[in-house]
């Protein structure tokens, strides 16, 4: 190998090493930024849930994003990583869990009114969402689970 080839080889190695170091630092910075965004999104989402805002009927997804102060990508990335599902599916399940509690604790309240209190004003939409999560219509679920509670508590 000639002196010029050796110099070129050394220069290439140095360049590749510097490029590697640069890319590693860049990836570390991006990972740190992602961790910050995930933590911020989690904090905002937790506050939103604790305040019961998931029950509100929003006009659009953009209104929810504005309320949370995050982007659609940030919200869906967080929900996918933490809950294993996209935001709207997770929110629907939160609402249906509330609906199930209300169906049992307030047996005299019509299911449609429960849906309205959870931000689902259309009766058919509430029935469809409830059935997609539980496999039963709200009235069927209530009847089945009221029987369980009567047997369980001797009512």
C-alpha positions in Angstrom: 0.0 0.0 0.0 1.3 3.4 -0.8 1.5 6.3 1.5 -1.4 8.1 -0.2 -3.6 5.0 0.1 -2.8 4.7 3.8 -3.7 8.3 4.3 -6.9 7.9 2.5 -7.7 4.8 4.6 -7.0 6.6 7.8 -9.1 9.6 6.7 -12.0 7.3 5.8 -11.7 5.6 9.2 -11.7 8.9 11.0 -14.6 10.2 8.9 -16.6 7.0 9.6 -15.8 7.2 13.3 -16.9 10.9 13.5 -20.1 10.1 11.5 -20.8 7.2 13.9 -20.3 9.4 17.0 -22.5 12.1 15.4 -25.3 9.6 14.6 -25.2 8.1 18.1 -25.5 11.5 19.7 -28.3 12.4 17.4 -30.2 9.2 18.2 -29.6 9.7 22.0 -31.0 13.3 21.7 -34.0 12.0 19.7 -34.6 9.3 22.3 -34.5 11.8 25.1 -36.9 14.1 23.3 -39.3 11.2 22.7 -39.1 10.3 26.4 -40.0 13.9 27.3 -42.9 13.9 24.9 -44.2 10.6 26.2 -44.0 11.8 29.8 -45.7 15.1 28.9 -48.5 13.3 27.0 -49.0 10.8 29.9 -49.3 13.7 32.4 -51.8 15.6 30.3 -53.8 12.4 29.6 -53.9 11.5 33.3 -55.1 14.9 34.2 -57.7 14.8 31.5 -59.0 11.5 32.7 -59.0 12.5 36.4 -61.1 15.6 35.5 -63.6 13.3 33.7 -63.0 15.1 30.4 -63.1 11.8 28.5 -66.9 11.9 29.0 -67.3 15.2 27.2 -68.7 15.2 23.7 -66.1 17.0 21.6 -66.9 18.3 18.1 -63.7 16.9 16.7 -60.5 15.1 17.4 -58.7 18.4 16.9 -60.6 19.8 19.9 -59.3 16.9 22.1 -55.8 17.4 20.9 -56.0 21.1 21.6 -57.3 20.4 25.1 -54.4 18.0 25.7 -51.8 20.1 24.1 -50.4 17.2 22.0 -50.3 16.1 18.4 -52.2 13.2 17.0 -49.0 11.2 16.5 -47.9 11.9 20.1 -51.2 10.8 21.5 -51.5 7.6 19.5 -47.9 6.7 20.1 -48.4 7.1 23.8 -51.7 5.1 23.8 -50.2 2.4 21.6 -47.1 2.0 23.8 -48.9 2.2 27.2 -52.4 0.8 26.6 -51.7 -1.3 23.5 -54.5 0.4 21.5 -55.1 3.7 19.7 -56.6 6.6 21.6 -60.2 6.4 20.4 -60.4 2.7 21.3 -59.0 3.4 24.7 -61.4 6.3 25.3 -64.3 4.2 24.2 -63.4 1.5 26.7 -63.1 4.1 29.5 -66.6 5.3 28.7 -68.0 1.8 28.6 -66.5 0.9 31.9 -68.2 4.0 33.4 -71.5 3.0 31.7 -71.3 -0.5 33.2 -70.9 1.0 36.7 -73.8 3.3 36.1 -76.0 0.6 34.7 -75.6 -1.4 37.9 -75.6 1.5 40.4 -78.6 3.3 38.8 -80.9 0.6 37.5 -83.8 3.1 37.1 -81.8 5.3 34.7 -82.4 4.5 31.0 -79.3 3.3 29.1 -79.7 6.2 26.6 -79.4 8.7 29.5 -76.2 7.0 30.7 -74.8 7.2 27.2 -75.6 10.9 27.1 -73.9 11.5 30.4 -70.8 9.9 28.8 -70.8 12.1 25.8 -72.5 9.7 23.5 -75.8 11.4 22.7 -77.0 9.1 19.9 -78.8 6.1 21.4 -77.9 3.7 18.5 -74.2 4.8 18.7 -74.1 4.2 22.4 -75.6 0.8 21.9 -73.2 -0.1 19.1 -70.1 1.1 21.1 -71.3 -0.8 24.2 -71.9 -4.0 22.3 -68.6 -3.7 20.5 -66.8 -3.7 23.9 -69.0 -6.1 26.0 -70.6 -8.3 23.4 -74.1 -7.3 24.8 -76.5 -4.4 24.4 -76.6 -2.1 27.5 -80.0 -3.4 28.6 -78.9 -7.1 28.1 -75.7 -6.4 30.0 -77.6 -4.7 32.9 -80.1 -7.5 33.2 -77.4 -10.2 33.2 -75.2 -8.3 35.7 -78.1 -7.3 38.0 -78.9 -11.0 38.4 -75.3 -11.7 39.3 -75.4 -8.9 41.9 -78.7 -10.1 43.3 -77.3 -13.6 43.7 -74.0 -12.3 45.1 -75.5 -9.9 47.6 -78.7 -11.8 48.3 -80.9 -9.0 47.0 
